[in-house]
């Protein structure tokens, strides 16, 4: 794996602006699709903590510059730091990222997230637990981690497990992309605002003088007068079939159920796409996600984030295999899309292999994630 280094320091990767009552936190790494690195996470955590403790601040707006909201964590920097140093380097960054996600999920003041563009992986961790999640016709959501040998994380087992039926299980196993209308219909978003009205909404929000949730919701509602229509081929229109197939107890059973659907009802595109993604993705990652999302249904955000940290550290440390590094090589470095997974097939991933990822890491350099006890305002 060839690594390249640059010593040019990126500046102003997060911008903090606003008036005394309304603050804006703006991701400002558009040339990298606002992918999160250690500095961005550190700055955001510091800024948001400051705003939370400032009595004059009533509302925080979270947004991004460029065509993407946030395409995820900066996996390339995670891989390079690990390969060039020690597996605990990415673990340190990841711990801080999860602590930021927890801060946002338990934030004591209303937060409006304006999601105009791609939101994946780490970007979902930032946005999906904010009070108000505003999407547009340009929004694209996905959790494609299994395709690079990781798993849907950053609290996905919490916010995806709470979607209708087994729709969240489906999203994590298939990497399916949703548009803004679909996000609104399934509950990932609270409001759909046409992108041409986003600046008007933002300007209106800056005049807010109260932290009252209903007042803020009423203001946002004024800009949501266009109906968000579901496309005819939207997977949300196939929720009955998704529930039937993705409620099965194992990934292998889910695959067989999808194959049977094709035999009985013909090859619908969404089923073919789902099977294609599953067959190309890391078998171990898929099994980890299914167990994780099932456990997450009855757990708190804290439990889900702590489990994510455990699992990810096993991936970083290569406790069971090097799938995360191999998947990143194939997708992000060499870009040949020819990852060689270990094990290579679902049926070869034993229950004991999966169990290992859910145990604490036995390493002198490792401690489990400790999250502070926080009570937050209620979310919509």
Phi, psi and omega in degrees: 000116181278130180248141177242145182239145171226144182251014176276122184275127175285134180244160178053046180286339172227133179253142179236111182225179175133183177256189185294331184259335182231122181250147176242131174248118189239117174292129189225056176230055190298330181290344176247023181055030179057030177296140190279129171242180186298319182294317179298315180297317180296316180295318181295317180297318180293314182295316181293324177296319179298314181293324181296325183269359180266113185302329183287340182281122181256334187209144174240133176254128177249123182211186182214150173270150178097189185278345181244147169285301176192119184278001178127192175285155180282083186298324181299317179291326177297314180295313183296320180293325180288314181293321182281341184228256186219151184299339180284348175298303177296330179296323179295314177297316184295322178300316180294324178297316180293327177292326174293315178302320180292320177302315180293317182295335183244021186298139187273359178231154179300141177229128177254121179256121178262108188252091184244083184136198184292133172224111183223157172048240182303332176294325176292323177300324178288317194265328192286349178248016174280165184295311180238127183240103186261123180242167181227183177290350179263356183285137175226120181249140172197155173237084187264024189299327182298338181285343176248017176080019173248211179207154177300116190233218180044040179086010181299328179292345174270302188281334176279330181290346181263007175281166181304135176053233181249027182296323178292322176301315179299314182299318181288329181278340187242352181062020184301138178269136176247146173267180184299319179298319179292323177297320179294314184294327182268349176104359177290331178246154177260336182215146172246119180235127177304139185302330181292344179259359187296317178296322177296318177298313181300316178298320179295320180297330181292348178264001180298135179238012182221155176264011181293124185297315184294326178295316180293317179299318180297320179296314181297323181303329182296341183255007184250041186277354177262132184285135177270110184269140173279135175294155181300326182265016179296137178298337178295338175281353179246027187298325178299316179291320178300315179299319181296316185279316189270004173272355182298163187278347180216161179296322179300319179292324178297316178299314180297322180294320177294319178297323178294323177301320179294318180297319186276316189246002181091166188274087173290147185298320184294328178287316178300319179295318180298313180295320180298317180294313181300317182292333181269343186274169181292118182302319180295319180299318181297317181291324177295317180297316183299317178293319183297314182290329178290320177293323184295338182303326183247020185240165178279166176300325179296315179297320181293317180293321179295322177293319178304318181296315177306306185297312183298322180295326174296321176296313180300319185280347184062041182303317182253316180204178179256029186302321181297319180288322179292317179295321178293322176301312185290325185267322193248333183259289179283335178056037177268351180054034181235057180294140176253100185281153180223105000289159185274347184228152181304315185292346179268352177273106185281161178299325180294322177300314180295317180304324183302323182291337183267357176270160175294152181281125179271087183205135181298339182268010188235140170228148179291161181287127177249115180255139180292150177283122182223139171253139187238170172291157180288146179265156176288000000 
